[in-house]
Amino acid sequence: MNMQQLLKQAEEMQEKMQRDLTEAVVEATVGGGLVSCKINGHKTLLSVKIDPEAIDPEDPELLEDLVCAAVNDAQRKMDEKLRSKLGSMAGSLPGFF
């Protein structure tokens, strides 16, 4: 494979990865379903759902902790998903991996 073909293939893979990042979505739920969130592959928070039972005016820190836990778990899941995706894409570049 010549260098020009290799560069073209790498560019196509980069474009595909950008599309995949935009389309990839993961959801994380914590607290037995009290809080859930969704993020995309750019790690942009898309939504947060809070069960009314999670809202305790006497303990706002609990809700804060649940939201943080849900976002952190979603980011961890997305990292795993992207690592898996990158590994499979890297394997398609002949002679490099």
C-alpha positions as CSV (number, residue, x, y, z in Angstrom):
1,M,0.0,0.0,0.0
2,N,1.5,3.4,-1.0
3,M,1.6,6.4,1.4
4,Q,-1.2,8.3,-0.5
5,Q,-3.6,5.3,-0.1
6,L,-2.7,5.0,3.5
7,L,-3.3,8.7,4.2
8,K,-6.7,8.5,2.4
9,Q,-7.6,5.5,4.5
10,A,-6.6,7.4,7.7
11,E,-8.6,10.4,6.7
12,E,-11.7,8.2,6.0
13,M,-11.3,6.6,9.4
14,Q,-11.0,10.0,11.1
15,E,-14.3,11.2,9.4
16,K,-16.0,7.9,10.5
17,M,-14.8,8.4,14.1
18,Q,-16.2,11.9,14.2
19,R,-19.6,10.6,13.1
20,D,-19.4,7.8,15.6
21,L,-18.6,10.2,18.4
22,T,-21.6,12.3,17.6
23,E,-23.9,9.3,17.3
24,A,-22.6,7.2,20.2
25,V,-24.7,7.6,23.4
26,V,-24.4,5.8,26.7
27,E,-26.7,6.0,29.7
28,A,-25.9,5.5,33.4
29,T,-28.3,5.0,36.2
30,V,-27.5,5.2,39.9
31,G,-29.2,5.0,43.2
32,G,-31.5,2.2,42.2
33,G,-32.9,4.3,39.3
34,L,-33.2,7.6,41.2
35,V,-30.9,9.4,38.8
36,S,-29.9,8.7,35.2
37,C,-28.0,10.6,32.6
38,K,-27.0,10.2,28.9
39,I,-23.8,11.5,27.3
40,N,-22.5,11.3,23.7
41,G,-19.1,10.4,22.4
42,H,-17.9,13.9,22.9
43,K,-18.8,13.5,26.5
44,T,-21.5,16.2,26.2
45,L,-24.2,15.7,28.8
46,L,-27.4,15.1,26.8
47,S,-30.0,14.6,29.6
48,V,-30.4,14.0,33.3
49,K,-33.5,12.4,34.8
50,I,-34.2,12.7,38.5
51,D,-36.9,10.6,40.2
52,P,-38.9,12.9,42.6
53,E,-38.1,10.5,45.4
54,A,-34.4,11.6,45.1
55,I,-35.3,15.2,46.0
56,D,-35.0,15.6,49.7
57,P,-34.9,19.3,50.8
58,E,-33.3,18.1,54.1
59,D,-30.4,16.3,52.2
60,P,-29.5,18.1,49.0
61,E,-26.0,16.6,49.1
62,L,-27.4,13.2,48.4
63,L,-28.9,14.4,45.1
64,E,-25.7,16.1,44.2
65,D,-23.7,12.9,44.9
66,L,-26.1,10.9,42.8
67,V,-25.9,13.2,39.8
68,C,-22.1,13.2,40.0
69,A,-22.0,9.4,40.3
70,A,-24.3,9.1,37.2
71,V,-22.2,11.4,35.1
72,N,-19.0,9.8,36.2
73,D,-20.4,6.3,35.4
74,A,-21.6,7.5,32.0
75,Q,-18.1,8.9,31.2
76,R,-16.5,5.6,32.3
77,K,-18.9,3.7,30.0
78,M,-18.2,6.0,27.1
79,D,-14.4,5.6,27.7
80,E,-14.8,1.8,27.5
81,K,-16.9,2.1,24.4
82,L,-14.4,4.4,22.6
83,R,-11.4,2.3,23.6
84,S,-13.1,-0.8,22.1
85,K,-14.0,1.1,19.0
86,L,-10.5,2.6,18.6
87,G,-9.0,-0.8,19.0
88,S,-11.0,-2.3,16.3
89,M,-10.4,0.6,14.0
90,A,-6.6,0.6,14.6
91,G,-6.5,-3.1,13.6
92,S,-7.7,-2.1,10.1
93,L,-4.6,-0.1,9.4
94,P,-2.3,-2.6,7.7
95,G,1.3,-2.5,8.8
96,F,0.8,-0.2,11.7
97,F,-0.6,-2.5,14.4
